[in-house]
Amino acid sequence: MNHRNGFNPLSRTTAHRRAMSRNMVTSLFRYERITTTKSKALEVRKSAEKLITRAKEDTVHNRREAAKFISDEKILNKLFTEIGPRMKERNGGYTRVLKLGFRQGDAADVVILELVDYKLESEADKADKAEKKAAKKAPAKDDSAKEKKTTAKSKEAAPAKKPASKKASEKKEEPKAE
């Protein structure tokens, strides 16, 4: 029976469970959507929702309390500047668990844990991102083309050298001919 147990130990030591929970919460805030097993998602959800509740009010105390759990400063900043204000009107229930099915190897329940206001990228968003990447790479290609031209010119200017193996074979043949 599971009476009066406050959490699921997930068959892990305390240190492992705590580290795993921190990593998964950080990943959830970074990507806003993660795929994991059902039991892990239900445990991670508890700590993620408490952190989002703290992030709704950006104070020094709340930031320090959240920093005890999230070590990445960029993600901590994202939590307080983007995620917290988005959830301002909501009174809880910041995450959702979507069932995917069973994992092939061990038949574990696999789910998606995501923030409620997560939106999938549309085709237009993907096209915009592709254009931005192409625009960033275009100047870089021009620079690399210039470098290739300069290296090609320097190779042409260098005198042609015979390979060492041919020189050795020529020297060996000369004494035999005499």
Backbone as CSV, one residue per row, in Angstrom:
resi,resn,N_x,N_y,N_z,CA_x,CA_y,CA_z,C_x,C_y,C_z
1,MET,0.826,-1.191,0.000,0.000,0.000,0.000,0.871,1.256,0.000
2,ASN,0.284,2.345,-0.418,1.029,3.585,-0.599,0.529,4.666,0.360
3,HIS,0.125,4.284,1.553,-0.447,5.250,2.484,0.616,6.178,3.049
4,ARG,0.299,7.452,3.082,1.112,8.494,3.715,2.505,8.668,3.090
5,ASN,2.696,8.206,1.878,3.962,8.453,1.196,3.824,9.753,0.417
6,GLY,4.692,10.714,0.698,4.555,12.029,0.082,5.089,12.115,-1.332
7,PHE,5.923,11.173,-1.748,6.487,11.221,-3.086,6.879,9.821,-3.525
8,ASN,7.133,9.681,-4.809,7.557,8.416,-5.395,9.084,8.412,-5.455
9,PRO,9.756,7.506,-4.743,11.219,7.502,-4.752,11.838,7.047,-6.077
10,LEU,11.035,6.512,-7.001,11.494,6.129,-8.340,12.652,5.140,-8.332
11,SER,12.784,4.362,-7.273,13.849,3.353,-7.144,15.237,3.958,-7.312
12,ARG,15.443,5.140,-6.748,16.723,5.828,-6.843,17.144,6.338,-5.473
13,THR,18.426,6.575,-5.337,18.902,7.165,-4.093,18.458,8.633,-4.044
14,THR,18.536,9.226,-2.877,18.097,10.602,-2.709,18.878,11.558,-3.594
15,ALA,20.190,11.408,-3.632,21.031,12.297,-4.436,20.717,12.156,-5.929
16,HIS,20.540,10.921,-6.370,20.234,10.682,-7.789,18.868,11.254,-8.139
17,ARG,17.914,11.029,-7.295,16.549,11.514,-7.540,16.520,13.044,-7.578
18,ARG,17.224,13.681,-6.651,17.254,15.140,-6.601,17.939,15.713,-7.846
19,ALA,19.050,15.126,-8.252,19.762,15.596,-9.443,18.922,15.403,-10.700
20,MET,18.271,14.257,-10.799,17.431,13.975,-11.959,16.271,14.961,-12.035
21,SER,15.679,15.244,-10.904,14.554,16.180,-10.863,15.005,17.577,-11.297
22,ARG,16.145,18.023,-10.812,16.658,19.343,-11.198,16.953,19.412,-12.690
23,ASN,17.570,18.365,-13.213,17.879,18.343,-14.643,16.618,18.353,-15.487
24,MET,15.626,17.588,-15.079,14.396,17.517,-15.870,13.600,18.820,-15.807
25,VAL,13.581,19.466,-14.649,12.886,20.748,-14.539,13.586,21.796,-15.391
26,THR,14.917,21.795,-15.362,15.685,22.733,-16.186,15.402,22.501,-17.663
27,SER,15.347,21.238,-18.080,15.040,20.914,-19.475,13.617,21.326,-19.837
28,LEU,12.690,21.145,-18.912,11.307,21.548,-19.161,11.223,23.046,-19.398
29,PHE,11.916,23.828,-18.600,11.884,25.278,-18.781,12.659,25.711,-20.020
30,ARG,13.699,24.963,-20.386,14.490,25.316,-21.572,13.694,25.046,-22.850
31,TYR,13.142,23.836,-22.968,12.468,23.433,-24.211,10.944,23.580,-24.131
32,GLU,10.415,23.749,-22.948,8.987,23.886,-22.665,8.199,22.630,-23.002
33,ARG,8.899,21.555,-23.339,8.240,20.284,-23.641,9.284,19.185,-23.590
34,ILE,9.064,18.153,-22.765,10.001,17.036,-22.683,9.231,15.724,-22.740
35,THR,9.902,14.678,-23.168,9.322,13.336,-23.221,10.006,12.493,-22.158
36,THR,9.205,11.826,-21.338,9.743,11.027,-20.236,8.714,9.972,-19.846
37,THR,9.001,9.221,-18.786,8.035,8.231,-18.317,6.976,8.913,-17.450
38,LYS,5.872,8.253,-17.277,4.747,8.839,-16.553,5.107,9.127,-15.096
39,SER,5.755,8.167,-14.429,6.056,8.358,-13.008,7.042,9.506,-12.798
40,LYS,8.046,9.636,-13.681,8.988,10.748,-13.565,8.280,12.077,-13.829
41,ALA,7.415,12.103,-14.817,6.707,13.336,-15.168,5.836,13.822,-14.018
42,LEU,5.173,12.900,-13.331,4.306,13.299,-12.227,5.112,13.861,-11.061
43,GLU,6.336,13.369,-10.855,7.186,13.892,-9.797,7.800,15.237,-10.184
44,VAL,8.246,15.344,-11.413,8.867,16.592,-11.882,7.833,17.708,-11.928
45,ARG,6.628,17.351,-12.250,5.547,18.330,-12.354,5.354,19.094,-11.038
46,LYS,5.482,18.391,-9.918,5.273,19.034,-8.607,6.264,20.171,-8.392
47,SER,7.536,19.889,-8.608,8.542,20.927,-8.372,8.480,22.014,-9.432
48,ALA,8.153,21.673,-10.672,8.068,22.675,-11.737,6.943,23.663,-11.458
49,GLU,5.823,23.176,-10.993,4.694,24.070,-10.731,4.979,24.990,-9.544
50,LYS,5.689,24.493,-8.552,6.047,25.347,-7.416,6.996,26.461,-7.862
51,LEU,7.932,26.129,-8.752,8.861,27.142,-9.245,8.149,28.184,-10.111
52,ILE,7.202,27.752,-10.914,6.463,28.706,-11.750,5.638,29.639,-10.871
53,THR,5.062,29.111,-9.792,4.312,29.956,-8.868,5.229,31.019,-8.267
54,ARG,6.449,30.652,-7.925,7.402,31.631,-7.406,7.774,32.654,-8.476
55,ALA,7.879,32.206,-9.716,8.325,33.079,-10.800,7.272,34.116,-11.194
56,LYS,6.045,33.940,-10.746,5.001,34.907,-11.083,5.273,36.262,-10.442
57,GLU,5.995,36.256,-9.330,6.379,37.501,-8.671,7.905,37.561,-8.637
58,ASP,8.477,38.487,-9.366,9.927,38.571,-9.508,10.528,39.388,-8.369
59,THR,10.942,38.689,-7.308,11.610,39.338,-6.185,12.959,38.666,-5.972
60,VAL,13.811,39.315,-5.241,15.134,38.753,-4.966,14.997,37.432,-4.211
61,HIS,14.096,37.400,-3.230,13.906,36.184,-2.444,13.435,35.024,-3.325
62,ASN,12.466,35.282,-4.197,11.968,34.226,-5.076,13.046,33.745,-6.040
63,ARG,13.850,34.663,-6.539,14.935,34.265,-7.442,15.948,33.385,-6.717
64,ARG,16.263,33.739,-5.490,17.244,32.939,-4.737,16.689,31.568,-4.386
65,GLU,15.416,31.507,-4.048,14.804,30.206,-3.744,14.784,29.332,-4.998
66,ALA,14.479,29.917,-6.139,14.467,29.155,-7.391,15.887,28.759,-7.797
67,ALA,16.855,29.628,-7.497,18.247,29.342,-7.850,18.802,28.160,-7.060
68,LYS,18.207,27.851,-5.917,18.616,26.658,-5.170,18.331,25.403,-5.989
69,PHE,17.310,25.471,-6.832,16.866,24.308,-7.597,17.405,24.328,-9.030
70,ILE,17.498,25.513,-9.635,17.950,25.643,-11.025,19.320,26.315,-11.027
71,SER,20.325,25.614,-11.520,21.678,26.158,-11.479,22.032,26.977,-12.717
72,ASP,21.314,26.805,-13.806,21.608,27.519,-15.049,21.002,28.925,-15.001
73,GLU,21.857,29.945,-15.076,21.389,31.326,-14.937,20.481,31.753,-16.084
74,LYS,20.758,31.274,-17.303,19.919,31.638,-18.449,18.505,31.101,-18.279
75,ILE,18.400,29.875,-17.817,17.089,29.266,-17.632,16.363,29.939,-16.474
76,LEU,17.085,30.280,-15.429,16.485,30.981,-14.298,15.934,32.334,-14.749
77,ASN,16.708,33.028,-15.571,16.262,34.309,-16.097,15.033,34.133,-16.995
78,LYS,15.039,33.087,-17.819,13.884,32.813,-18.689,12.644,32.523,-17.852
79,LEU,12.816,31.796,-16.766,11.697,31.466,-15.886,11.045,32.733,-15.347
80,PHE,11.851,33.689,-14.905,11.299,34.894,-14.289,10.892,35.969,-15.294
81,THR,11.492,35.984,-16.489,11.161,37.040,-17.451,10.139,36.615,-18.494
82,GLU,10.077,35.322,-18.821,9.154,34.862,-19.854,8.039,33.970,-19.299
83,ILE,8.420,32.887,-18.639,7.432,31.889,-18.224,6.536,32.411,-17.111
84,GLY,7.120,33.014,-16.078,6.329,33.544,-14.966,5.278,34.544,-15.397
85,PRO,5.655,35.589,-16.150,4.648,36.554,-16.601,3.569,35.946,-17.499
86,ARG,3.918,34.937,-18.298,2.901,34.289,-19.147,1.842,33.592,-18.305
87,MET,2.241,33.082,-17.137,1.334,32.320,-16.282,0.663,33.198,-15.218
88,LYS,0.817,34.504,-15.303,0.337,35.429,-14.277,-1.159,35.260,-13.999
89,GLU,-1.961,35.066,-15.023,-3.415,34.979,-14.879,-3.881,33.605,-14.389
90,ARG,-3.021,32.627,-14.447,-3.389,31.249,-14.107,-3.192,30.981,-12.624
91,ASN,-4.100,30.240,-12.017,-4.028,29.930,-10.591,-3.511,28.518,-10.328
92,GLY,-2.630,28.031,-11.143,-2.108,26.676,-10.984,-2.363,25.891,-12.256
93,GLY,-1.894,24.653,-12.278,-2.083,23.826,-13.466,-1.283,24.365,-14.639
94,TYR,0.001,24.616,-14.419,0.839,25.215,-15.453,1.378,24.185,-16.434
95,THR,1.309,22.906,-16.077,1.850,21.854,-16.946,0.751,20.884,-17.340
96,ARG,1.031,20.140,-18.390,0.079,19.139,-18.879,0.860,17.876,-19.196
97,VAL,0.226,16.722,-18.982,0.839,15.430,-19.274,0.026,14.765,-20.375
98,LEU,0.662,14.499,-21.508,0.011,13.859,-22.645,0.583,12.458,-22.819
99,LYS,-0.268,11.458,-22.877,0.200,10.079,-23.000,0.587,9.770,-24.441
100,LEU,1.726,9.091,-24.589,2.201,8.694,-25.911,2.012,7.213,-26.175
101,GLY,2.104,6.402,-25.160,2.002,4.960,-25.341,3.018,4.260,-24.468
102,PHE,3.494,3.122,-24.957,4.431,2.319,-24.189,5.773,2.247,-24.905
103,ARG,6.850,2.288,-24.127,8.194,2.204,-24.679,8.466,0.776,-25.117
104,GLN,9.188,0.614,-26.223,9.430,-0.700,-26.799,10.197,-1.643,-25.868
105,GLY,11.260,-1.157,-25.262,12.150,-2.032,-24.507,11.568,-2.578,-23.220
106,ASP,10.973,-1.707,-22.391,10.509,-2.147,-21.080,9.025,-1.896,-20.844
107,ALA,8.315,-1.474,-21.859,6.869,-1.241,-21.795,6.486,-0.200,-20.748
108,ALA,7.365,0.775,-20.514,7.053,1.851,-19.577,6.116,2.849,-20.255
109,ASP,5.199,3.436,-19.455,4.312,4.467,-19.988,5.140,5.695,-20.344
110,VAL,5.088,6.131,-21.586,5.820,7.306,-22.036,4.833,8.450,-22.221
111,VAL,5.209,9.621,-21.718,4.332,10.791,-21.791,5.134,12.012,-22.232
112,ILE,4.399,13.042,-22.611,4.999,14.345,-22.884,4.586,15.255,-21.750
113,LEU,5.562,15.873,-21.113,5.301,16.872,-20.078,5.586,18.224,-20.702
114,GLU,4.582,19.094,-20.751,4.764,20.388,-21.391,4.058,21.482,-20.619
115,LEU,4.496,22.702,-20.859,3.811,23.850,-20.277,2.492,24.033,-21.010
116,VAL,1.473,24.499,-20.300,0.123,24.564,-20.861,0.049,25.471,-22.084
117,ASP,0.790,26.567,-22.089,0.695,27.499,-23.208,1.710,27.202,-24.313
118,TYR,2.256,25.987,-24.330,3.210,25.595,-25.366,2.486,25.489,-26.707
119,LYS,3.095,26.035,-27.762,2.509,25.967,-29.100,3.513,25.314,-30.027
120,LEU,3.034,24.399,-30.835,3.893,23.763,-31.820,4.272,24.783,-32.888
121,GLU,5.453,24.601,-33.477,5.889,25.496,-34.540,5.086,25.223,-35.806
122,SER,4.609,26.276,-36.438,3.894,26.129,-37.696,4.896,26.123,-38.845
123,GLU,4.421,25.847,-40.041,5.292,25.827,-41.209,5.888,27.215,-41.467
124,ALA,5.106,28.265,-41.213,5.601,29.628,-41.427,6.750,29.943,-40.467
125,ASP,6.629,29.496,-39.209,7.694,29.715,-38.228,8.971,28.991,-38.648
126,LYS,8.824,27.760,-39.138,9.992,26.990,-39.571,10.666,27.663,-40.760
127,ALA,9.864,28.202,-41.686,10.419,28.872,-42.853,11.176,30.135,-42.436
128,ASP,10.616,30.889,-41.479,11.288,32.099,-40.989,12.631,31.760,-40.358
129,LYS,12.670,30.697,-39.557,13.915,30.294,-38.915,14.950,29.871,-39.954
130,ALA,14.501,29.146,-40.984,15.412,28.703,-42.036,16.001,29.899,-42.782
131,GLU,15.179,30.923,-43.028,15.670,32.127,-43.702,16.695,32.857,-42.848
132,LYS,16.438,32.946,-41.549,17.372,33.614,-40.651,18.710,32.884,-40.621
133,LYS,18.674,31.551,-40.581,19.909,30.767,-40.569,20.677,30.974,-41.866
134,ALA,19.946,31.000,-42.995,20.599,31.194,-44.285,21.237,32.573,-44.355
135,ALA,20.565,33.569,-43.804,21.108,34.927,-43.814,22.369,35.021,-42.966
136,LYS,22.410,34.311,-41.857,23.590,34.319,-41.002,24.756,33.583,-41.658
137,LYS,24.452,32.494,-42.365,25.505,31.688,-42.974,26.052,32.326,-44.242
138,ALA,25.295,33.158,-44.937,25.731,33.755,-46.200,27.015,34.571,-46.037
139,PRO,27.130,35.481,-45.070,28.402,36.201,-44.908,29.554,35.272,-44.542
140,ALA,29.268,34.254,-43.778,30.314,33.317,-43.378,30.855,32.574,-44.596
141,LYS,29.988,32.251,-45.558,30.433,31.550,-46.761,31.334,32.439,-47.596
142,ASP,31.023,33.718,-47.678,31.852,34.647,-48.432,33.251,34.707,-47.832
143,ASP,33.365,34.771,-46.530,34.660,34.814,-45.860,35.455,33.544,-46.123
144,SER,34.785,32.411,-46.080,35.484,31.150,-46.305,35.932,31.032,-47.753
145,ALA,35.165,31.590,-48.687,35.559,31.552,-50.096,36.820,32.381,-50.307
146,LYS,36.916,33.528,-49.630,38.112,34.358,-49.735,39.328,33.617,-49.207
147,GLU,39.153,32.936,-48.085,40.256,32.190,-47.492,40.714,31.071,-48.421
148,LYS,39.769,30.402,-49.063,40.117,29.318,-49.978,40.910,29.853,-51.166
149,LYS,40.523,31.029,-51.676,41.233,31.619,-52.802,42.665,31.964,-52.416
150,THR,42.859,32.538,-51.247,44.208,32.916,-50.819,45.070,31.694,-50.599
151,THR,44.500,30.633,-50.044,45.290,29.418,-49.838,45.614,28.757,-51.169
152,ALA,44.693,28.833,-52.130,44.957,28.255,-53.449,46.071,29.022,-54.150
153,LYS,46.090,30.349,-54.034,47.140,31.158,-54.648,48.491,30.845,-54.032
154,SER,48.532,30.680,-52.728,49.798,30.398,-52.068,50.324,29.018,-52.451
155,LYS,49.424,28.082,-52.692,49.859,26.751,-53.121,50.439,26.794,-54.523
156,GLU,49.818,27.619,-55.410,50.317,27.733,-56.774,51.689,28.403,-56.794
157,ALA,51.888,29.372,-55.927,53.143,30.113,-55.896,54.301,29.265,-55.363
158,ALA,54.011,28.290,-54.541,55.050,27.454,-53.956,55.653,26.556,-55.040
159,PRO,56.969,26.353,-55.039,57.596,25.498,-56.064,57.185,24.046,-55.861
160,ALA,57.074,23.358,-56.971,56.670,21.955,-56.914,57.839,21.117,-56.403
161,LYS,57.563,20.250,-55.472,58.593,19.390,-54.898,58.295,17.952,-55.265
162,LYS,59.353,17.202,-55.486,59.172,15.783,-55.769,58.979,15.041,-54.459
163,PRO,58.170,14.001,-54.500,57.992,13.207,-53.280,59.299,12.558,-52.865
164,ALA,59.496,12.352,-51.584,60.729,11.784,-51.035,60.927,10.355,-51.491
165,SER,59.879,9.622,-51.717,60.012,8.214,-52.101,60.617,8.082,-53.485
166,LYS,60.317,8.985,-54.417,60.884,8.910,-55.763,62.371,9.233,-55.726
167,LYS,62.769,10.204,-54.927,64.180,10.560,-54.816,64.988,9.368,-54.312
168,ALA,64.466,8.691,-53.356,65.176,7.539,-52.794,65.308,6.442,-53.828
169,SER,64.266,6.213,-54.624,64.327,5.154,-55.623,65.288,5.525,-56.748
170,GLU,65.407,6.826,-57.123,66.330,7.270,-58.157,67.773,7.086,-57.700
171,LYS,68.053,7.394,-56.448,69.414,7.254,-55.928,69.845,5.791,-55.921
172,LYS,68.927,4.920,-55.612,69.262,3.497,-55.559,69.548,2.959,-56.959
173,GLU,68.832,3.460,-57.953,68.993,2.950,-59.306,70.302,3.448,-59.941
174,GLU,70.791,4.603,-59.605,71.988,5.152,-60.230,73.234,4.289,-59.976
175,PRO,73.486,3.822,-58.764,74.697,3.011,-58.593,74.628,1.690,-59.355
176,LYS,73.467,1.137,-59.529,73.331,-0.138,-60.234,73.656,0.014,-61.717
177,ALA,73.291,1.151,-62.291,73.528,1.362,-63.719,75.012,1.506,-64.015
178,GLU,75.830,1.974,-63.113,77.250,2.202,-63.367,77.963,0.932,-63.263
